[in-house]
Amino acid sequence: FDICMVSKVDGREILHAMVRQSFVQWQQVARSSDGAIANSFWLYYVDPKRVETIMEENALQAILNLRVRFRAENALVVPLETRANSLTAKERAALRAGRRIEDILERSFLILDCVPLVLRTGDRKS
C-alpha cells in the first residue's frame, strides 16, 4: 500500500469495500498444505466484464431511486402548483424549494441515464 500512498489500514478497508461491492475478487493461495488462512497469500484481481455489469446495475438502481424520489417530491408540489396564484409566502417558498428539488432530481436522472448507454456502446467497440 506504500506505493499507493495509503496506509495499510485504509488500503485494506478500501480493498474489502471493493470486494463487498464485487468490483474486486480475491483468491486464497495456500503457502502450505494445511490450508490455514494465516499461512496463505491473497491474490486480488479485477474482471472487467463483471465491473461493467456491476456499474450498469448500480446506475440502473440509482436511476430507479431517483425516479421514485422524484415521484414522492412531485406529489408534495402538485397541490401547491394547482393553486399557485393564491399561495401564502410560506407556501410560495415551499413551492420554489419543491421545484428546485425536482430540477436537481431530473438533472441527476438525465446524467445517470447516459451510463448504461456508454457501457453498451463500449461493448460494441471491443
Protein Blocks (a to p, Z undefined) as FASTA:
>chain_A
ZZnopafklmmmmmmmmmmnomaccddddfbfnopaklcccdddddfklmmmmmmmmmmm
mmmmmmmmmmmmmmmmmmmmmmmmlccfklmmmmmmmmmmmmmmmmmmmmmmmmmmmmmm
mmmmZZ
